[in-house]
Each structure stands twice: as structure tokens, then as C-alpha cells.
């Protein structure tokens, strides 16, 4: 266990764990079949105080500027195997844009619902032809006086079906390169805003991941987030925290995989003895446990830097790359250790295997993280 956490964080961990055990775990299998999490669980999470910790009290939030609470919640969600619940995308990635960039009127209008769970958020960056290349964004927002006319399409949008507010990355000046990108907030009932398929993924089956389209959507100027033309800069500023929380989820997943494998190795017998008694398996589990411990130490170091407002883009790229690649490595070893049972979806290790694959892709692929790190080395 991390030494960064204090008694108040561990008390909160108990609250979060109880919530996932009572309100999520018993229903998650059905949600995976449905391909979506019901909105009711968002309202319950809001009532339990599990959303948007950093939102100030005047907008209905707890006003807690301590990212350890965010990490604890993500750790407990991972521990519960609750991969469909999009709380982290909402609280750790999207709502911070509203709190840091929103006008007073915008904050009063949007933040209370985000805290209560009545308002679910998403961010629409990725396009069918642009992928991770934000400068290749083709969605346009044409200035029409008191509003923008938004046209384009997005894909792979987490919370895309449930979302009530979508921060859309769009070009307000097609000739200005990255300086022509702005952030517009599209609301659920705006005419011309449509949701396409709830995408059929190999994992994260309960998480609604959608295609979104915008056809002549009239977005009021009051829904411009921050300054026009500064969207690319805003996105770059928020990416380190996004990658840190992905790293935290990956480390928690590594620890969970080790626990699954240890339990299986102690109870599964072959040739009249537990499989953990075989030297190869002992050595394998020793390596897995050590690597998970090292990942935790790395995460703690960077989380401490983030608490001190010193986390850099390179730091975040390192933890995102290292921990997610380790997550995939350990879960692959875990499936092998389980043998044929590791291929059966009723075993937690199989679900962990399916859910883990996306971790090296979203938030910027492993290759992008290595590029960031390589450039920092002067290469």
C-alpha cells in the first residue's frame, strides 16, 4: 500500500469500496450485456460524494484540491472490476476544464449537475481520420455572430451515449493551424447533435463509447470554453493529469492481477499440489509482485509531484507508458498461469485481459509517450 495516503484517504477508500461493492459489482455483468451503465448509478455516486472533488463549494462540490482522493476512487473502481463506470473520465479529465476555464455563468450553469451526477460529461477530440493528431482535426465551428455553426464527426467518445455535455474540439480558424482550435460545449438537446453507434469493443463492454456527429449545430457564444483559438494549449495543459490517472488505474490493475494470480496459485492443484509450489510459478509470481511494487513506487513519486504542482508532461508520459505496458504484460502472464481457465470469461483474469488492452492506446498511445520522452532527452 502507498505511504502517501493519510487516515482521511483510507476512510474515503472504505466509503468508495462499499459503494462499488453495493451499487456496482452486483449489476456490472448485466451492464456489460447492455453495453451501458444506467444513469441511476451516477446519481447514487453524486449522492455519496464520489464525483468532482475539486469543484468549489459555491457550485455544489466539496472543494477538495487533493488528487489523492481521485486516485483512491480509481483504485477501488479497478479493484472491483467496474470498468464500465465513467466516473474518472468525468471527474478527472473533463470537469477540470469547466472549473479552470469556465466563466462564472458557465460554472453556475453546469457544475452543480456534474457534482450531483445529473449531468454526465464527455470530451470529443478523436475523429475518424485524425486519431491522436489534434492538429488534424477537421470539425469546424464557423462564427455566425452570436453563435457558432458546428459541423463534423467524432469517434471513440467515452460516456458518449450518456453524456449531457460534450466538450467538442473544433476549428474556429481553418488557416491558423493549432492556434485555430477552440473548445465548444455542446448540450444534449441541441438540434443537429446526434449520437451514432454505441461501439462494440473487445473490452470495457459496459462503458458507452460512441460515435458523435454535428450537423449545423448552433452553439451559442456563451458555450465557448476559454478563449477562441486557445483550445490546443488547453488540451496540452490538462493532458498530464489525464495520463497520471490512467497510470494510477494501470498500477491498481497490476496489483489486482497479482492478487488474482496468487489466490489461484494457492488453490489450484496439479500433480497433487498447488501450482504455486512449482518453482517456475513461484519465480513468475515473485517477478510480478516485484514489478507491481516498483510501479507503485513510481506512481507515488509522480503523484507527490502532482500534489506539489510539479508534474511535467514528460513525467506523465513516463508513468502512462510504463504502467500500462506493465499492466498488459502482467495480465498476459496471469492468463497463461490460469491455463484454460484464463480463457474463460467467467474468470476475473479473462475480463482483466480484455479490459487492459485499451490502456496503452487511449490518452495517447505508447508510441506517443515514447516520442515525448525521447524529445526531452534531446533526441
Secondary structure as GFF3:
##gff-version 3
##sequence-region A 1 379
A	DSSP	alpha_helix	7	19	.	.	.	ID=ss1
A	DSSP	pi_helix	20	24	.	.	.	ID=ss2
A	DSSP	alpha_helix	28	34	.	.	.	ID=ss3
A	DSSP	alpha_helix	39	47	.	.	.	ID=ss4
A	DSSP	three_ten_helix	57	59	.	.	.	ID=ss5
A	DSSP	alpha_helix	67	79	.	.	.	ID=ss6
A	DSSP	alpha_helix	87	88	.	.	.	ID=ss7
A	DSSP	pi_helix	89	94	.	.	.	ID=ss8
A	DSSP	alpha_helix	95	101	.	.	.	ID=ss9
A	DSSP	alpha_helix	104	116	.	.	.	ID=ss10
A	DSSP	beta_strand	121	124	.	.	.	ID=ss11
A	DSSP	three_ten_helix	134	136	.	.	.	ID=ss12
A	DSSP	beta_strand	140	143	.	.	.	ID=ss13
A	DSSP	beta_strand	147	158	.	.	.	ID=ss14
A	DSSP	beta_strand	165	171	.	.	.	ID=ss15
A	DSSP	three_ten_helix	177	180	.	.	.	ID=ss16
A	DSSP	beta_strand	181	187	.	.	.	ID=ss17
A	DSSP	beta_strand	193	198	.	.	.	ID=ss18
A	DSSP	beta_strand	209	220	.	.	.	ID=ss19
A	DSSP	three_ten_helix	221	223	.	.	.	ID=ss20
A	DSSP	beta_strand	224	225	.	.	.	ID=ss21
A	DSSP	alpha_helix	231	267	.	.	.	ID=ss22
A	DSSP	beta_strand	269	270	.	.	.	ID=ss23
A	DSSP	beta_strand	273	274	.	.	.	ID=ss24
A	DSSP	three_ten_helix	275	277	.	.	.	ID=ss25
A	DSSP	alpha_helix	279	307	.	.	.	ID=ss26
A	DSSP	alpha_helix	313	338	.	.	.	ID=ss27
A	DSSP	three_ten_helix	339	343	.	.	.	ID=ss28
A	DSSP	alpha_helix	348	356	.	.	.	ID=ss29
A	DSSP	three_ten_helix	357	360	.	.	.	ID=ss30
A	DSSP	alpha_helix	366	376	.	.	.	ID=ss31
###
